[in-house]
Amino acid sequence: MLEAIKNWMRQHHDRRRRWREDALTLLNTEGSIAYYEAQRRATRSRLAGDRGEFFHWAKVAAEIARLSPEVEMDIAVLRSVVAEEEKRRS
């Protein structure tokens, strides 16, 4: 049982590290629109039916918001980003 807990903790740590790395990468490449890019990737994953990647990019967006108070997070812009991705998909 202890081994199962250790494995879960290691996997959890690895996921959190990946969220943080991807958040920092987007912040460095996209700047103030990094949050929208993470949400765009989450939407693409959701539309592709990839639950794991959807969850990952949603967590990356949350990590971006946590790390950088300078990023833009306007719900109207976010809705248009999601609508644009949904339109591209159809």
N, C-alpha and C positions, 0 to 999 in steps of 0.2 A: 504494500500500500504506500509506503514511504517513497518508493521509486516512481509510482504513478504521480504522486504529488510533485516530486522533483521534475518530472517530465512536463507536467502541466505548467509549472512555474517557468521553466526554461522556454517553452513555447510562447507563453504570455510575454515574457521579456523580449523574445525575438520579434514578436508582432509589434510591441511598443517601440522597439528600436527602429523597425522598418517604417512605422508611422512618422517617427521623428525625422529620420533621414529623408524621407520623401517630402515632408513638410519643409525642411530646410532647403532641399534642392529646389522646390517650387518657389520658395521665398527668394532664393538667389537668382533664379532665372526669370521669374514673372513679376517680382516686386509686389506692388500694392494690389495687383489683381490675382495673386496666388490663390486666394480663397475661391474665387470663381473658377479657376482652372481645376482645382481639386474637385469642386462640385460638378464641373463639366465631365470629368473623368468618372465620377460616381454615377452620373446620369447615363453615360455610355455603357458602363458595366451593368447597371440595372436593366437598361433596354436590351442588352445582350443576354440577360438572364444569368449573369455571373454574380451570385450573392456574395461570395467571398471578396471579390474585388470591389463590389459596391460598398460593402462594409468597410473595407480598407480605405477607400478614397473618402468616404464620409468621415472616418476617424482622422485622416490626414487633414481634411478641412477644419475639423475641430482643433487639431493640434496647431494649425496655422493661426487660427483665431487666438489661441492661447499664447502662442509665442510672440506674435507681432500685433500690437495695438494699432499700427499704421495701415493695416490692410483694409481694403474696402469690403464692406459687408452690407450692401443695400438689398433688401428683399425683392424690390422691384427688378433690379438688375439680375438677381439670382433667378427669378421666375422667367425672365426673358432668355437667360442662358439655357435653362432646362427646356423651355419651349422650342428654342432653336435646335437643340440636340434631338428632341423628339421629332421635329419636322424633318431634320436630315435623315433620320432613321426610316421614316415612312416614304 
